[in-house]
Structure formats: C-alpha cells, structure tokens
Amino acid sequence: HGDGEGTLLLMTGSALSEHGLALAERIAAKTGCTVMGPTFRPKMARGRGRYSIDRIHYVIENALPMLAKFRHIVLIESDDPVAFFAYPNKPSMLKPDGCDVHRMTSWGENSVAALEALAGAVKASAKDVKPQALAELVKPTGALTFASIAQAIACAIPENAIMVDESLTTGRGFFPPTAAAAPHDWLQNMGGSIGFSTPLSIGAAIACPDRKVITMVGDGSAMYTIQSLWTQARENLNIVTIVFANRIYQILRGEFDNVGAGEPGQRANDMLRLDRPTLDFVALAKGMGVPGRAVTNAGEFNKALAEAVVEPGPRLIEVQM
C-alpha cells in the first residue's frame, strides 16, 4: 500500500533466519518498507528461495546514500547504524537527520514471533510476495576480478553449505550473485578481530559434519591463525579454505586513507605489504597436511572449487590476484 515507504526494518540475530526473512519479505511487500541487515551480523540464511536483503555498506560514503531516504528505522535485534571507526570530517551516525528510530526487539529476544505479530497487524501474507529477480549463475571466464571471483563462488556453493566470510575488501560484492546460489548459511565477524574465520570454520565443521564449510579469507588475515589448517587436517574436517592473495593488507591501506594520514611513505608501505618474500599458501597448507592449489584465472578457480567441494576433508585454494 506504500504505507511503509521511508521506513527501514534493520534486522539481525534470529530475524535473519529463513523464517524471519520470509516474514520480513511479506511485510515489505505489503507495506512498501525496506529491509536491510547491518554491516556485520553473525549468521544469515541465504540462497535460492530465501529473501535476499542488502547490508549497510562498510564505507561511510556508500552507506549514507543507502539510508538517506528513511524517516523511520525499526530496530530488530539491531542497533543504530553507525560507522565502524571514527574518521575526521565524517559522520559516525549513518542515519539521516530527522530520522526516528524505534526498537522492536533487543538482542536475543524472539524476533520471529515479533515479525509474525507485525505481519498479522499489517495483514501481510505470502500471496503479497513477488519473486525476487536474482543474478543469473554463469561460470566466469578470463581474468580474476572481484566480479568473476564472486560469480565462481556463487556457482560452486553446494546445497546447505556454511559460508564463513572474512573476505574483507575482496568480498564486498559477494552478496548479489550468491543470492542465486544453492541455499546456505552465511557467517560473518561481528567485530574487528583479524583471522577469526579459520578457527570459526573449525567450530562450524565439528558442529555440522554433514555440511561443507567454505571459508573466504584474505592473505593478511589468514596469517594470524594459519595454524588452523593443521587442526583441519588432524580432525579431517570438511572445510574448503579460499585465500585471496593480493599481497597487501588492503583493508588497512584503505583505513590509512580514511583517517586522512596522506600518502603513505616507504616505511608505512612496507608495513602494509605482504611480499619479500611472497607467501606461498599452497606450501604452508601442505606443511600442515592440507592439500592445496593456486589459481590465476577464472577457469582454474572454477575447476578448483568444483573439485574441492566434492572431496572429503580439508582443501585450500590460493586465489592469486
């Protein structure tokens, strides 16, 4: 009816379960409101047949226009949208001036029940929902780019997989294509800890031994907890670790710019680069008992993913960017 235009449902926690997302989709279809997730959330149901929502962008300059039209934000286990860091001459609060915030549920409360009540109050049902337009899944060819990497991963995700995301700068565009992938759960860091993904994948694989776990991590982050590979081998866990090797702490290079520190000098650049010598993640993995291979183009990446997701036990793929 358009009653909800200018209103955002900002959801995390249990609201991002398959059932919670389905209820939010009905409410959005009925009222015209928008549904988003915060930049970071612990777990989200994703893939074909599940309601795909955007997340607030990490970069302030991108987040502000995403939220500019809203006059009301309804918090469902979420908090006010804020920037991750405080930057000179940039706002920390991301909501627009004059936007009212209303809390529906706090963290850990029964958000699914609250969404059911809201759906009932606005008389929303499944018949109000129109199918979402999803990106076509086509295996990419040619060079490794952020787009081709995302498309290759979307094509390769097996049914009921657990995706562990610490892909940082490489993975910021992963959401649109993976919305069309096989149904899966997406796990992500809630804070600024570096190297969380490989230990988390171990917990996920032990908890769900019948599900394939796919970990996506940058080369800088991977080095913080590289010993996780040894545990994967020791316990023969069904984990595919994808290391995006761009040979730089790109996330930190971006933050260097964001704080207005100017152009980094030689010493600062040395602290941000991962070379001299170049890390060999296939050799590191082999030394800890995990078979691995390096890929340099989309075709090789497709083949490596297809093999890794069907083989039992741990595997590593180094994506040389």
Secondary structure, 3 states (H helix, E strand, C coil): CCCCCCEEEEECHHHHCHHHHHHHHHHHHHHCCEEEECCCCCEEEECCCCCCCEECCCCHHHHHHHHCCCCEEEEEECCCCECCCCCCCCCCECCCCCCEEEEEECCCCCHHHHHHHHHHHCCCCHHHCCCCCCCCCCCCCCECCHHHHHHHHHHHCCCCEEEEEECCCHHHHCHHHHCCCCCEEEEECCCCCCCCHHHHHHHHHHHCCCCCEEEEEEHHHHCCCCCHHHHHHHHCCCEEEEEEECCECHHHHHHHHHCCCCCCCHHHHHHHECCCCCCCHHHHHHHCCCCEEEECEHHHHHHHHHHHHHCCCCEEEEEEC
